[in-house]
Amino acid sequence: MTRPSKLVFLVEEESMMDFLKGFLPRILPVDLPFQIIAHQGKSELQQSIPSKLRAWREPGVQFIVLMDQDSGDCQVIKSRLQALCRDGQRDDSIIRIVCRELEAWFIGDLLALDQALGTRFSNSRSRAFKRDPDTVGSPSDELRKAHPAFQKRATARAIAPLITTDPAQNRSHSFGVFLRSLAAFA
């Protein structure tokens, strides 16, 4: 794979952008610039993909589309996003689906979550925090139940400098896939 001149992340929401702003500098080479474009939900992201990709004139850019699975079928979502990228004449775009929600990545590293929120989830007996975080129906709801002061954007910003950069240390498989994708650019 040829090293791109820049990575452009197309994401569905601002909390994902907040997380990436704090996390990406920890794992990407300092001489590899990146840009994050947040959208106001899945619909806006999907509508914008073909036109953004077609209109982008900067050479050597690698696009990475990052979207939550929520309750959808992962393969169907990925196929739909791939078709949108082909419509935008960029079928080399990388598609990554966050299994269920971004917060599943946070639950995958309970020690970082404890540090970020000042909690003790790592000692919790709650099954939601001990099982595979990618199978939790609504990780953000689980976090809100366990920690009523939970806020998506604030938590995303707080955990970004703390969450592991080692895929083996996070129980979220989708986070590991995302990390391995980025390792190709390191």
N, C-alpha and C positions, 0 to 999 in steps of 0.2 A: 504494500500500500504506500503510495506516494504521500509524503507529509503535506497536509494542506497549509495554505497561507493563513487561514483563519477558520475557527469553528463558529458556526452560528446555530444556536439552540432556539428552536421554536417550542415554546411551552404553553400549557393551557391556562396557567394562573400565576398570580404574583407571588404566592408563597413558594412555588417551585423556582421562580426567578430568584427570590431572596435566598433560598437554600444554595442554589448554584453559584451565586455571586460570592458567597463565603467559602464554598467547598472547592470549586474548580481551581482556584489559585494554589491549593494545597497539592493537587495531583497533576496538573498540566505543566509542561515546561514554561518557564518565564518568557521565552521568546515565541510562544504560540498564542497569539491574541484570540479572544473569544468575545462573542456578543450574544446576549440573551434577549429574545423578544417574547414578552409575556402577552397573553391574550386573555380575554374575559370569558373563559370557559371553552369547552370542547367545540361547540358549534362555531365560534369565531375562529378558533385555531384551524379547524378543518376547512372552513370557507376560504381562509387566507393562504393556505399552503400553495395551491397551484400558481396563483398570481405572484406571490412573493418569490417563489423559486424561479419562475420565468423571467421576472423583472430584475433579478439580482445580476449586476454586471461585474462585480468584483471577481477576478479570476482566482482559481485555486481554493475556493471556499468549500468546506465540508458542512453540510446541513445535518443536524441531529434533531429529530422530532421526538419530544418526550411528552407522553400523555398518560393519565391515570386510566386504569382498567375499570374502576368502579365495579358495577355489577355486570358489565358486558363480557362477551367471549373474547379472550385475548387474541386468538387467531383471526377472528372476524375483524377486530379493531385494527390489527396490524395489516391485514390485507387491504382494508379500506385506506389506511394511511399510505401504504405503498402505491396504491392506485392514484391517490392525490399527488404524490411526488412524481409519478410517471406523467401525469397530466401537466405538471410543472416542468417537465423535461429534465428532471433530476432524479432518475431512478437509482442513483448512487447514494441517496440520502440514507442515513442510519435512523431506523425506527426503534424506539425503546418504549415498552409499555411498563408502567409502574404498577405492579400487582397490588391491587385494589386501590390504594392511595399512597401519596408521598409519605404520609405518617407511618406506613408500614416499614419504610426504610429506617425511620427513627426508632420504632419499637424493636427492630432487629439489632440495635446496639443499645441495650438498656443502661449500660454504664454512662454512655454519652448523654442519653436522655435524662438520667438522674442529675448529671452535672448541669445540663442546660436548664432544667426546670427546678432544680433544688428539691428533687423528690427521691423516693426510695423504691422505684419500680423494680430494680434488680432484686430486691428482697421480697417483692410482692408474691402472694400466692395466687394472684389472678391468672387464670388460664390464658386469658387474652394476651398477656405479656410473656408467657412462657412457650406457647406453641409457635408454629410457623407463622410469622407475621403476614406473609403474603396470602394467608387464608382467612385472616380476620375480616369480617364483612365490612366494617367501617372503622378503620383504625383511628380516625379523628374523633368519632363518637366514643370509642373506648377511652381515648386519652381525656376527653372532656368529662366522662363519668368518673374517671380515677383522679382527675386533677381539674376541678371546675374552672380554674383561672386559665386553662389552656387556651392559647390563641394561635391560629395557624401560622401567620406571618412571623410573629415574635418567636415562636418555637423554631421555625425554619432558620431564622437568623441566628438564634442562640446555639443550635446544634451543629450548624455548618462547620465551625472551626474545631469541633470536638469529635464528630462521628468518625469511625474508623475508615481508613483508606485501604484496608486489607479485606478483600471479599470473604476470606475464611473467618473473619471475626464478626461478621454481621449475618444474622439468621435469615435475612431477606434474600431469597434467590434472585429476585429481579434487581436488587441493588448490586449484587455480585455481577450480574450480566452487564449492567451499566458500567461498573468499574472496569471490567475486562474490555469493554468496548473502548473506553478512554485510554486504557493502557497501550493500545496500538499507536497512540499519538505521543506517548511519553518518550 
